[in-house]
């Protein structure tokens, strides 16, 4: 499964190619501040990657590794996500340190939203964003999503307020 955009390739996670950048991101306080809040050791990062890969086996879809078309460098993970207990099917994003603020999240999220509406047949998509994550709010709004509601925490994930942004699939017509 590969999705290509102007600058990016969204592809299956490959631990041999992707783990070093993944582990680096999960050890970075600024990166994890809005996706769980706790830095991870290499062993915890490995387990986290295995969990995300397992989502593909359970649901048939999941986060893609995002790589630069020009260099093949892995810059993040973006894609559909719907673990048990989640408010609704989501497209989420994490861009790794050194690659943020270059439009990669928006470009990959747009491609992922097109995929979930066009290929998976979703009728709506959400983005769960921790309150205060202005960069992710901007990405969600750039994708055409708007604030649906706020929620106090996500069971087993955080007790902080989360913002649920989302949009409906375009009408066939």
Secondary structure, DSSP 4 states (H G I P E B T S, - for coil): -EEE-SSEEEE---HHHHHHHHHHHHT-HHHHTTTTS----HHHHHHHHHHHHHHHHHHS--EEEEEETTT--EEEEEEEE--TT-SS-EEEEEE-TTSTTSSHHHHHHHHHHHHHHHTS--SEEEEEEETT-HHHHHHHHHTT-EEEEEEEEETTTEEEEEEEEEEEPPPP-
